[in-house]
């Protein structure tokens, strides 16, 4: 209870009535999320292409092949992190009944 009051007081003092074109910062973030996920998918595609092309152009050089494989692995791990984050937020939003989270995606 005390923590919530302290956070409210900090927000009022640090950013009084912060608005971005008439919206709160939460509305701005909620509006950007679909574009961020689309950007993450596009980056995944680009990194996979870059890693694949690097692998093809390595010509059997072990160092170059290892570097290309690391690029591909990094892209896939990043995708898994973004995918897991999306589903964790969805599951928690539904379990806790937070309509704003459910409607954002």
Secondary structure, DSSP 4 states (H G I P E B T S, - for coil): -HHHHHHHHHHHHHSTT--BTTB-HHHHHHHHHHHHHHHHHHHHHHHHHHHHHHHHTTTT-HHHHHHHHHHHHHHHHHHHHHHHHHHHHHHHHHHHT-HHHHHH-
